[in-house]
């Protein structure tokens, strides 16, 4: 086992022999080899630690039991007296080296710059070789030059623009895609593997597609098995239809029960026009959206329906929550959403039949005093009857209320002429001393056109004509 031991910012490498080295062997090696190289005596009291704060208690246990693996950094914690004496000795040793360098520079002739440069270079070389702080500073500067660590996406849900998971990139390099639909089928294959499906076939290798996955005419066939659905075989058939790719997944749980899901995808949405390029990061886009749509609408519902058909408990979703949390969620829903949720599976249907849930909904929607009701009341049936009464009442109100024309907004426009004016000679005689308004409307055409209508004659009633049904004279027109 190879370890790194740090003593006062000085790092040394230690190699221990044997399959299971103990903490006692490491302490002995540090006392014999590491401490003398750092300027300490072999009798110095110390303790070992992984984080530099909490010491490891030596009870003869192995390093693996202490959580130490090959390549770890072991810190040596010294006593206060030893560390202070060592720091003073190291400072005096450093001053001695500096004074020695100054003496060498003073002894060198002032006219020759070679001696000064040689002394300074020798001092720099010794300082860089003996000072561990210089090495750490150089290592930190090297790390800053490299830049911050940017992780590579491991899943399609983590992929960003220009980056794809390693599994998809490997398939893309070996599959030799001929169209955008081929590239999309590769992504579907990776998404199925991410959800736990295992490809089945006689010659399926890791990082490669099955040999018969692609047929002529834009047809793709793949077979999988899932560890959470025992004795089940999933068959995925994808067909290219115009600008879309139709994915049909069928999971056979027995000879008579089959669960199928269908999903329509557009290759142009997830595959760029540079799909023929050798770089997989350029060929794909919006892999996060593809992962969300494919898993939510095809992969996970297929597993859930198969486990329900096999009478197995659910693995994910609302069905895995305890009834306490389910009731807290369901009491926030409206009735239509609650009824839709009850049709998902048997477990959710049984939870939606809870008595306290319908009692809460009845009080929330209809303000019914539940304490006044009988103890054996069927709250769901009572809610149903109240809901039907409210709906019938709303329909009755809609039938009773007739249609009312909209009220005009703004001032009502006035007519061009005052009411009762129909033209003719009679209508021109408006200058009446005692009445400024026009007289009642009547037909002035006839032999008695110059006479006034008799008093008490209703407005709009025409006077009898002597001619009977004789037509009026068309030559007497209106003005």
C-alpha positions in Angstrom: 0.0 0.0 0.0 1.4 3.4 -1.0 0.6 6.4 1.2 1.6 10.0 1.5 2.7 11.3 4.9 2.7 15.0 5.6 4.9 16.5 8.4 4.8 20.3 8.8 3.9 20.9 5.1 6.6 18.4 3.9 5.1 15.4 2.1 6.9 12.1 1.9 5.9 8.9 0.2 5.7 5.7 2.2 5.2 2.2 0.9 4.0 -0.6 3.2 4.4 -4.3 2.4 1.8 -6.9 2.9 -1.8 -7.4 1.9 -3.3 -5.9 5.1 -0.8 -3.4 6.7 -1.6 -2.3 10.2 -1.6 1.2 11.8 1.3 0.0 14.0 3.5 -0.7 11.0 2.7 2.7 9.6 3.7 4.4 12.9 6.9 2.5 13.0 7.8 3.5 9.5 7.0 7.1 10.1 9.2 7.1 13.3 12.1 5.4 11.6 12.1 7.1 8.1 9.8 10.1 7.9 10.6 12.0 11.1 14.5 11.9 10.6 14.1 13.2 7.0 12.0 16.1 8.3 14.6 17.1 11.0 13.0 15.4 14.0 14.4 12.8 16.3 13.1 9.2 16.5 11.9 9.8 20.1 9.5 12.6 19.1 5.9 12.0 20.2 3.4 12.2 17.4 0.0 10.8 16.3 -1.5 10.0 12.9 -4.7 11.5 11.5 -6.6 11.5 8.2 -8.0 15.0 8.4 -5.3 16.6 10.5 -7.5 17.1 13.5 -8.8 13.8 14.9 -6.0 11.4 15.7 -6.2 7.7 15.0 -6.1 5.4 18.0 -3.7 2.5 17.5 -5.3 -0.8 18.7 -3.5 -3.0 16.3 -6.2 -2.7 13.7 -5.5 -2.7 9.9 -5.5 0.5 7.9 -8.5 -0.6 5.9 -10.6 -0.7 9.1 -9.5 2.9 9.7 -10.8 3.9 6.3 -7.4 4.3 4.8 -6.9 3.3 1.2 -3.9 3.4 -1.1 -3.0 7.0 -2.1 -4.4 8.7 1.0 -2.7 11.6 2.7 -1.7 10.8 6.4 -1.1 13.9 8.6 1.5 13.7 11.4 0.3 15.6 14.5 3.3 16.6 16.7 3.4 17.7 20.3 3.6 21.5 21.0 7.2 21.4 22.4 8.6 19.4 19.5 6.9 21.6 16.9 8.2 24.9 18.5 11.8 23.6 18.8 11.7 22.3 15.3 10.5 25.6 13.9 13.3 27.6 15.7 15.9 25.2 14.4 14.6 25.3 10.9 14.5 29.1 11.0 18.1 29.3 12.3 19.2 26.8 9.7 17.5 29.0 7.0 19.3 32.1 8.4 22.6 30.2 8.3 22.0 29.3 4.6 21.2 32.9 3.8 24.3 34.2 5.6 26.4 31.7 3.8 25.0 32.9 0.5 25.7 36.5 1.5 29.3 35.6 2.4 29.8 34.0 -1.0 28.5 37.0 -2.7 30.7 39.4 -0.7 33.8 37.2 -1.5 33.1 37.3 -5.2 34.7 40.2 -7.1 32.4 43.2 -7.6 33.2 43.5 -11.2 32.2 40.0 -12.2 28.5 39.3 -12.3 29.1 35.6 -12.8 29.8 34.9 -9.2 26.6 36.7 -8.1 24.5 34.9 -10.6 26.1 31.6 -9.7 25.5 32.1 -6.0 21.9 33.2 -6.5 21.2 30.3 -8.8 22.7 27.8 -6.4 20.6 29.3 -3.5 17.5 29.1 -5.6 18.1 25.6 -6.6 18.7 24.5 -3.0 15.7 26.4 -1.8 13.4 24.9 -4.4 14.8 21.4 -3.7 14.6 21.7 0.2 11.6 23.9 0.8 8.3 22.0 0.6 6.3 25.3 0.6 7.8 26.1 -2.8 6.7 22.8 -4.2 3.2 23.2 -2.9 3.0 26.7 -4.3 4.1 25.4 -7.7 1.5 22.6 -7.5 -1.2 25.1 -6.7 -0.1 27.4 -9.6 -0.2 24.4 -11.9 -3.7 23.5 -10.8 -4.9 27.1 -11.4 -3.3 27.0 -14.8 -5.3 23.9 -15.7 -8.6 25.5 -14.6 -11.6 24.4 -12.6 -12.8 20.9 -13.0 -15.9 20.5 -15.3 -17.5 17.1 -14.9 -18.4 15.2 -18.1 -22.1 14.2 -18.3 -22.8 10.6 -17.2 -26.5 10.6 -18.1 -28.6 12.1 -20.9 -30.4 14.2 -18.4 -27.1 16.0 -17.6 -26.1 16.5 -21.2 -25.6 20.1 -22.3 -25.0 21.7 -25.7 -22.0 20.1 -27.4 -21.6 17.3 -24.7 -23.1 13.8 -24.6 -22.6 10.9 -22.2 -19.7 8.5 -22.9 -22.1 5.6 -23.5 -23.9 7.5 -26.3 -20.7 8.7 -27.8 -19.3 5.1 -27.9 -22.4 3.8 -29.7 -22.3 6.7 -32.1 -18.8 5.9 -33.1 -19.4 2.2 -33.7 -23.0 2.2 -35.1 -22.3 4.0 -38.4 -25.6 5.9 -38.6 -27.1 6.5 -42.0 -30.0 8.9 -41.1 -31.2 11.1 -38.3 -33.6 8.3 -37.2 -30.6 6.0 -36.6 -29.1 8.6 -34.3 -32.4 8.9 -32.4 -32.7 5.2 -32.0 -29.2 5.1 -30.4 -30.3 7.7 -27.9 -33.5 5.6 -27.2 -31.3 2.6 -26.6 -29.1 4.5 -24.1 -32.2 5.9 -22.3 -33.6 2.4 -21.9 -30.4 1.2 -20.4 -30.4 4.2 -18.0 -33.8 3.1 -16.7 -32.6 -0.5 -16.0 -33.4 -2.4 -19.2 -30.8 -4.9 -20.3 -30.4 -5.6 -24.0 -31.0 -9.2 -25.1 -29.5 -11.0 -28.1 -27.0 -13.6 -29.1 -24.1 -11.3 -29.9 -24.7 -8.2 -27.7 -21.5 -6.6 -26.6 -20.9 -3.7 -24.3 -20.7 -0.4 -26.1 -22.2 -1.8 -29.3 -25.7 -2.2 -30.8 -27.1 -5.7 -31.6 -26.4 -6.9 -35.0 -30.0 -7.0 -36.2 -31.2 -3.7 -34.6 -31.7 -2.0 -38.0 -33.8 -3.4 -40.9 -34.6 -2.1 -44.3 -37.4 0.4 -44.8 -36.8 2.4 -41.6 -37.7 -0.4 -39.2 -35.8 -1.0 -35.9 -36.3 -3.9 -33.5 -34.7 -4.3 -30.0 -35.3 -6.7 -27.2 -34.7 -6.1 -23.5 -35.3 -7.6 -20.0 -35.7 -5.8 -16.7 -34.5 -7.1 -13.3 -37.5 -5.6 -11.5 -39.9 -7.5 -13.9 -39.0 -11.1 -13.7 -39.7 -13.4 -16.6 -40.7 -10.4 -18.7 -39.5 -9.6 -22.2 -39.7 -6.1 -23.6 -39.8 -5.6 -27.3 -39.2 -2.1 -28.8 -40.2 -1.5 -32.4 -39.5 1.9 -34.0 -40.9 2.8 -37.4 -40.1 5.9 -39.5 -43.3 7.5 -40.7 -42.5 10.7 -42.7 -40.8 13.3 -40.4 -41.6 11.3 -37.2 -40.3 8.2 -35.5 -43.0 6.1 -33.8 -41.7 4.0 -30.9 -43.9 1.1 -29.7 -42.7 -0.7 -26.5 -44.4 -4.0 -25.5 -43.7 -5.8 -22.2 -45.0 -9.3 -22.1 -45.6 -10.5 -18.5 -47.2 -13.8 -19.5 -48.6 -15.6 -22.4 -51.9 -13.6 -22.2 -51.0 -10.3 -20.6 -49.2 -7.6 -22.6 -48.5 -4.0 -21.6 -47.7 -1.6 -24.5 -46.8 2.1 -24.7 -46.5 4.4 -27.7 -44.4 7.5 -28.2 -44.1 9.7 -31.3 -40.7 11.6 -31.6 -39.4 14.0 -34.3 -35.8 13.3 -35.2 -35.3 16.9 -36.4 -35.9 18.2 -32.8 -33.2 16.1 -31.1 -30.7 15.5 -34.0 -29.0 18.3 -35.9 -28.2 18.5 -39.5 -24.5 17.6 -38.8 -25.4 14.1 -37.7 -23.0 12.7 -40.2 -20.1 14.3 -38.4 -17.8 12.1 -36.3 -18.4 14.2 -33.2 -21.5 13.0 -31.2 -21.7 16.3 -29.3 -22.5 18.1 -32.6 -25.0 15.6 -33.7 -27.4 15.7 -30.7 -29.3 18.5 -29.0 -31.9 18.8 -26.3 -31.0 15.5 -24.8 -32.4 16.7 -21.4 -35.8 17.2 -22.9 -35.6 13.8 -24.7 -34.7 12.0 -21.5 -37.6 13.6 -19.6 -40.2 12.9 -22.3 -39.1 9.3 -23.0 -38.8 8.3 -19.4 -42.0 9.9 -18.2 -44.2 8.7 -21.0 -42.8 5.4 -22.0 -40.1 3.8 -19.8 -41.3 4.3 -16.3 -45.1 3.8 -17.1 -44.2 0.5 -18.8 -42.4 -0.8 -15.7 -45.2 0.4 -13.4 -47.9 -1.4 -15.4 -45.9 -4.6 -15.6 -45.3 -4.7 -11.9 -48.9 -4.0 -11.2 -49.9 -6.9 -13.5 -47.5 -9.2 -11.6 -49.0 -8.1 -8.2 -45.6 -6.5 -7.2 -45.2 -3.3 -5.2 -44.5 -0.1 -6.9 -40.9 1.2 -7.2 -41.4 4.9 -7.8 -44.0 7.6 -8.1 -46.9 8.5 -5.8 -47.6 4.9 -5.1 -44.4 4.5 -3.1 -45.4 7.3 -0.6 -47.0 6.3 2.7 -50.7 7.0 3.1 -50.1 9.9 5.3 -48.3 11.9 2.6 -50.7 10.7 0.0 -53.7 12.1 1.9 -51.9 15.4 2.4 -51.4 15.7 -1.3 -54.9 14.5 -2.3 -56.7 16.9 -0.1 -55.2 19.8 -2.1 -56.6 18.5 -5.4 -60.0 19.3 -6.9 -62.5 16.5 -7.4 -61.9 16.0 -11.1 -58.2 15.6 -10.6 -58.8 13.3 -7.7 -61.0 11.0 -9.8 -58.4 10.9 -12.5 -55.8 10.0 -10.0 -57.9 7.1 -8.7 -57.9 5.5 -12.2 -54.1 5.2 -12.2 -53.7 2.0 -10.2 -55.3 -0.1 -7.5 -53.3 1.3 -4.7 -54.1 4.9 -5.5 -57.8 4.0 -6.0 -57.9 2.5 -2.5 -56.3 5.6 -1.0 -58.9 7.9 -2.7 -61.7 6.0 -1.0 -60.6 7.2 2.4 -63.5 8.4 4.5 -61.7 11.4 6.1 -60.6 12.6 2.7 -64.2 12.9 1.4 -65.3 14.4 4.7 -62.7 17.1 4.3 -63.7 17.7 0.6 -67.3 18.0 1.6 -66.6 20.7 4.2 -64.2 22.5 1.9 -66.4 22.7 -1.2 -69.9 22.9 0.3 -69.3 24.2 3.8 -71.3 21.3 5.3 -71.2 20.9 9.1 -69.8 17.4 9.2 -70.4 17.2 13.0 -74.2 17.5 12.6 -74.3 14.5 10.2 -74.7 10.9 11.4 -71.6 8.9 12.3 -72.4 6.2 9.6 -72.8 8.7 6.8 -71.3 7.8 3.4 -69.3 11.0 2.8 -68.5 10.2 -0.8 -72.2 9.6 -1.7 -73.2 12.8 0.2 -70.6 14.7 -1.8 -71.9 13.2 -5.0 -75.5 14.2 -4.2 -74.5 17.8 -3.2 -72.5 18.1 -6.4 -75.5 16.9 -8.6 -77.7 19.5 -6.8 -75.4 22.3 -7.5 -75.1 21.3 -11.1 -78.9 21.1 -11.6 -79.3 24.5 -9.9 -76.8 26.1 -12.2 -78.5 24.6 -15.3 -81.9 25.9 -14.1 -80.5 29.4 -13.7 -79.1 29.3 -17.1 -82.5 28.4 -18.6 -84.4 31.0 -16.6 -82.2 33.9 -17.4 -83.1 35.2 -20.9 -80.6 36.7 -23.2 -80.1 40.4 -22.5 -78.5 42.6 -25.2 -75.4 44.3 -24.1 -75.8 47.8 -22.8 -74.1 50.3 -25.1 -71.1 52.1 -23.6 -71.1 55.9 -24.1 -73.7 58.4 -25.1 -76.6 57.3 -27.3 -76.4 58.9 -30.8 -79.4 61.3 -31.6 -81.4 61.0 -34.9 -80.8 63.5 -37.6 -84.5 64.7 -37.5 -86.9 65.1 -34.5 -89.4 62.3 -34.0 -92.7 62.6 -36.0 -91.3 64.4 -39.0 -92.2 62.6 -42.3 -92.0 65.6 -44.7 -94.6 67.3 -46.7 -96.4 70.6 -46.5 -97.8 70.0 -43.1 -94.4 69.4 -41.6 -93.2 72.7 -42.7 -95.7 74.5 -40.6 -93.9 74.4 -37.4 -94.2 78.0 -36.4 -96.9 77.7 -33.7 -96.9 80.6 -31.1 -98.0 78.4 -28.2 -96.2 75.2 -29.1 -92.7 74.8 -30.4 -92.6 71.0 -30.6 -93.9 69.3 -33.7 -97.6 68.2 -33.9 -98.7 64.5 -33.8 -97.7 62.4 -36.7 -100.4 61.6 -39.3 -100.8 61.1 -43.0 -101.4 64.5 -44.6 -102.2 63.1 -48.1 -106.0 63.4 -48.9 -108.7 65.9 -49.7 -108.6 67.2 -46.2 -104.9 67.7 -45.9 -105.3 71.3 -44.8 -107.5 70.4 -41.9 -106.2 69.7 -38.4 -106.8 66.2 -36.9 -109.8 66.1 -34.5 -109.1 66.5 -30.8 -108.8 63.2 -29.0 -107.6 61.2 -32.1 -104.9 58.8 -31.2 -101.4 59.4 -32.6 -100.7 57.5 -35.7 -104.4 56.8 -36.7 -105.1 57.9 -40.2 -108.2 59.8 -41.2 -110.7 58.0 -43.5 -110.3 58.8 -47.2 -113.3 59.6 -49.3 -112.0 57.7 -52.2 -112.0 54.4 -50.4 -109.4 52.1 -51.8 -108.3 54.6 -54.4 -104.6 54.9 -54.7 -102.9 58.1 -53.8 -101.8 60.6 -56.4 -98.2 59.7 -57.1 -97.6 63.2 -58.5 -98.0 64.6 -55.0 -94.6 63.6 -53.6 -92.7 64.4 -50.5 -90.2 67.1 -50.1 
